[in-house]
Amino acid sequence: MVTPTQPSRVKPFRSGEARALPQVVILSSSLLTDRILIYNDLLPTLTARARVRIWALSATQPSFVQLCRAASPEAETEAFPEVRPFRERINLLRRLNELVWDFRQQPPSRLSHLRHVRKKARPLFWRLLIGPARALAAINVEQQLEDWLERRLLAYPRSPEAAERLRRHPPDVLLTTGPHQFHQPAVAAAARALGIRALALIPAWDNLTTKNRMVFK
């Protein structure tokens, strides 16, 4: 039987050492992933091998910052950059894309939800998307639509602050812990535009069945 060893802690960074270590930015925008960061060996393991910055919505709470420092004094905790919503016309294109994929793939849970809940609760302009979505699904252009939409979404500057911070101090990799959440895709898009590699953690696998598609590849 192999006994796991504790990760060795690095000494405080000198200027030369900090440049030699890989740089990692971790995004957290929910209490679930906050707890993942605080209550296991992730941060100690990473900070033994990399320079880690955490961008978290909870960073405005002193108690969260203190817990992160207790988990790993070497990790830096920063406030999450400001993120803007998409304009409503872009949201309509996102909904159209979701409907086209639903009608192409025929997922029972989503189509049932569409029939019994969403269709009745949505306003008229959203229900008007159903006809065009069925037509686009019938001619098998769902992938072309999504590729075009991805380019539109990536070009929309939802977080100039994130882009500036990433440009000023580019990490080697960005870890998004909420690829379906409101805030994090904006930062991932800014990283992609700057050529920064990204990893995604799916915090709960049922997200993939209820949130539909991740447009960004």
C-alpha positions as CSV (number, residue, x, y, z in Angstrom):
1,M,0.0,0.0,0.0
2,V,1.3,3.4,-0.9
3,T,1.0,6.2,1.7
4,P,0.3,9.6,0.1
5,T,2.8,12.3,1.0
6,Q,1.9,15.8,1.8
7,P,2.9,18.3,-0.9
8,S,6.0,20.3,0.0
9,R,5.4,24.0,0.6
10,V,7.4,26.5,-1.4
11,K,9.3,29.3,0.3
12,P,8.1,32.9,-0.2
13,F,8.7,33.9,-3.8
14,R,11.7,35.9,-4.9
15,S,11.5,38.0,-8.1
16,G,13.5,35.5,-10.1
17,E,11.6,32.5,-8.7
18,A,8.2,34.0,-9.4
19,R,9.0,34.3,-13.1
20,A,10.3,30.7,-13.3
21,L,7.1,29.2,-11.9
22,P,4.1,28.6,-14.1
23,Q,1.3,31.1,-13.5
24,V,-2.3,29.9,-12.8
25,V,-5.5,31.9,-12.4
26,I,-8.4,30.1,-10.8
27,L,-11.9,31.5,-11.2
28,S,-14.6,31.0,-8.6
29,S,-18.1,32.5,-8.7
30,S,-20.1,30.2,-6.4
31,L,-20.0,29.0,-2.8
32,L,-19.7,25.4,-4.1
33,T,-16.3,26.1,-5.8
34,D,-15.2,28.4,-2.9
35,R,-15.5,25.3,-0.6
36,I,-13.6,23.1,-3.1
37,L,-10.8,25.6,-3.0
38,I,-10.7,25.9,0.8
39,Y,-11.4,22.5,2.2
40,N,-9.1,20.1,0.3
41,D,-5.5,19.9,-0.9
42,L,-5.9,21.6,-4.2
43,L,-4.3,25.0,-3.2
44,P,-1.4,23.5,-1.3
45,T,-0.7,21.1,-4.1
46,L,-0.8,23.8,-6.8
47,T,1.2,26.4,-4.9
48,A,3.9,23.9,-4.4
49,R,4.4,23.9,-8.2
50,A,3.0,27.2,-9.5
51,R,2.2,30.8,-8.7
52,V,-1.6,30.8,-8.0
53,R,-4.1,33.7,-8.2
54,I,-7.7,33.2,-7.3
55,W,-10.3,35.6,-8.8
56,A,-13.4,35.1,-6.7
57,L,-16.7,36.9,-6.2
58,S,-16.3,36.1,-2.4
59,A,-13.0,38.0,-2.3
60,T,-14.9,41.0,-1.0
61,Q,-15.6,39.0,2.2
62,P,-12.6,39.1,4.6
63,S,-13.6,35.7,6.0
64,F,-13.1,34.0,2.6
65,V,-9.7,35.6,2.1
66,Q,-8.6,34.5,5.5
67,L,-9.8,30.9,4.7
68,C,-7.8,30.9,1.5
69,R,-4.7,32.1,3.3
70,A,-5.2,29.4,5.9
71,A,-5.5,26.8,3.1
72,S,-2.4,28.1,1.3
73,P,-0.6,31.3,2.3
74,E,1.2,31.4,-1.1
75,A,-2.1,31.8,-3.1
76,E,-3.1,35.3,-3.9
77,T,-6.8,36.2,-3.7
78,E,-8.3,39.0,-5.8
79,A,-11.7,40.4,-6.5
80,F,-13.5,39.0,-9.6
81,P,-13.4,41.5,-12.5
82,E,-16.5,43.3,-13.5
83,V,-18.6,41.4,-16.0
84,R,-21.4,42.8,-18.2
85,P,-24.4,41.0,-19.6
86,F,-24.8,40.3,-23.3
87,R,-27.2,42.6,-25.1
88,E,-30.7,41.2,-25.5
89,R,-30.4,40.6,-29.3
90,I,-27.4,38.4,-28.6
91,N,-29.3,36.5,-26.0
92,L,-32.0,35.8,-28.6
93,L,-29.4,34.3,-30.8
94,R,-28.2,32.2,-27.9
95,R,-31.7,30.9,-27.3
96,L,-32.2,30.2,-31.0
97,N,-29.0,28.2,-31.0
98,E,-30.2,26.2,-28.0
99,L,-33.6,25.5,-29.6
100,V,-32.0,24.3,-32.9
101,W,-29.8,21.8,-31.0
102,D,-32.8,20.7,-29.0
103,F,-34.8,20.0,-32.1
104,R,-31.9,18.2,-33.7
105,Q,-30.9,16.0,-30.8
106,Q,-34.4,15.5,-29.3
107,P,-33.3,15.3,-25.6
108,P,-36.5,14.1,-23.8
109,S,-36.0,16.2,-20.6
110,R,-35.4,19.5,-22.4
111,L,-38.2,19.0,-24.9
112,S,-40.6,18.1,-22.1
113,H,-39.6,21.2,-20.2
114,L,-40.1,23.2,-23.4
115,R,-43.6,21.9,-23.9
116,H,-44.8,22.1,-20.3
117,V,-43.0,25.0,-18.7
118,R,-40.8,27.2,-20.9
119,K,-43.1,27.7,-23.8
120,K,-45.9,28.9,-21.5
121,A,-43.7,31.1,-19.4
122,R,-41.7,32.8,-22.1
123,P,-42.8,36.0,-23.8
124,L,-44.1,36.1,-27.4
125,F,-40.8,37.2,-29.0
126,W,-39.1,34.1,-27.5
127,R,-41.9,31.8,-28.7
128,L,-41.5,33.2,-32.2
129,L,-38.0,31.6,-32.3
130,I,-39.5,28.1,-32.3
131,G,-40.5,28.1,-35.9
132,P,-37.1,29.3,-37.3
133,A,-35.4,26.8,-34.9
134,R,-37.3,23.9,-36.3
135,A,-36.5,25.0,-39.8
136,L,-32.8,25.3,-39.2
137,A,-32.7,22.0,-37.4
138,A,-34.5,20.3,-40.4
139,I,-31.7,21.4,-42.8
140,N,-28.9,20.3,-40.4
141,V,-27.1,23.7,-40.0
142,E,-26.8,23.5,-36.2
143,Q,-23.0,23.4,-36.2
144,Q,-22.6,26.2,-38.7
145,L,-25.0,28.3,-36.6
146,E,-23.0,27.6,-33.4
147,D,-19.7,28.3,-35.0
148,W,-21.0,31.7,-36.2
149,L,-22.5,32.5,-32.8
150,E,-19.3,31.6,-31.1
151,R,-17.4,34.2,-33.1
152,R,-20.0,36.8,-32.2
153,L,-19.8,35.9,-28.5
154,L,-16.0,36.0,-28.4
155,A,-16.0,39.4,-30.1
156,Y,-18.4,40.9,-27.5
157,P,-16.3,42.6,-24.7
158,R,-18.2,41.5,-21.6
159,S,-15.3,42.1,-19.3
160,P,-12.7,44.8,-20.3
161,E,-11.4,44.6,-16.8
162,A,-10.5,40.9,-17.1
163,A,-8.9,41.5,-20.5
164,E,-6.7,44.3,-19.1
165,R,-5.7,42.2,-16.0
166,L,-4.9,39.2,-18.2
167,R,-3.0,41.3,-20.6
168,R,-1.0,43.0,-17.9
169,H,-0.1,39.7,-16.1
170,P,-0.8,36.8,-18.5
171,P,-1.0,33.4,-16.8
172,D,0.1,30.2,-18.4
173,V,-3.3,28.7,-17.8
174,L,-6.7,29.8,-16.6
175,L,-9.0,27.4,-14.7
176,T,-12.7,28.1,-14.9
177,T,-14.7,26.3,-12.3
178,G,-18.1,27.4,-13.6
179,P,-18.2,27.3,-17.4
180,H,-22.1,27.5,-17.3
181,Q,-22.3,30.3,-14.8
182,F,-22.9,34.0,-15.7
183,H,-19.4,35.5,-14.9
184,Q,-16.8,33.0,-15.9
185,P,-17.4,32.5,-19.6
186,A,-16.7,36.3,-20.1
187,V,-13.2,35.9,-18.5
188,A,-12.6,32.6,-20.5
189,A,-13.4,34.5,-23.7
190,A,-11.0,37.3,-22.8
191,A,-8.3,34.7,-22.1
192,R,-9.0,32.9,-25.4
193,A,-8.7,36.2,-27.3
194,L,-5.2,36.7,-25.8
195,G,-4.1,33.2,-26.6
196,I,-4.1,32.0,-22.9
197,R,-4.9,28.3,-22.4
198,A,-8.0,27.4,-20.4
199,L,-9.1,24.4,-18.4
200,A,-12.7,23.9,-17.3
201,L,-14.0,22.1,-14.2
202,I,-17.6,20.9,-14.4
203,P,-18.7,21.4,-10.7
204,A,-21.7,19.0,-11.1
205,W,-22.2,16.7,-14.1
206,D,-26.0,17.2,-14.1
207,N,-25.1,20.7,-15.4
208,L,-24.5,19.1,-18.8
209,T,-28.0,17.8,-19.0
210,T,-29.9,20.9,-17.7
211,K,-27.8,23.8,-19.0
212,N,-27.5,22.4,-22.6
213,R,-24.4,23.5,-24.6
214,M,-21.1,25.1,-23.9
215,V,-20.7,27.2,-27.0
216,F,-17.0,28.1,-26.5
217,K,-14.9,25.1,-27.7
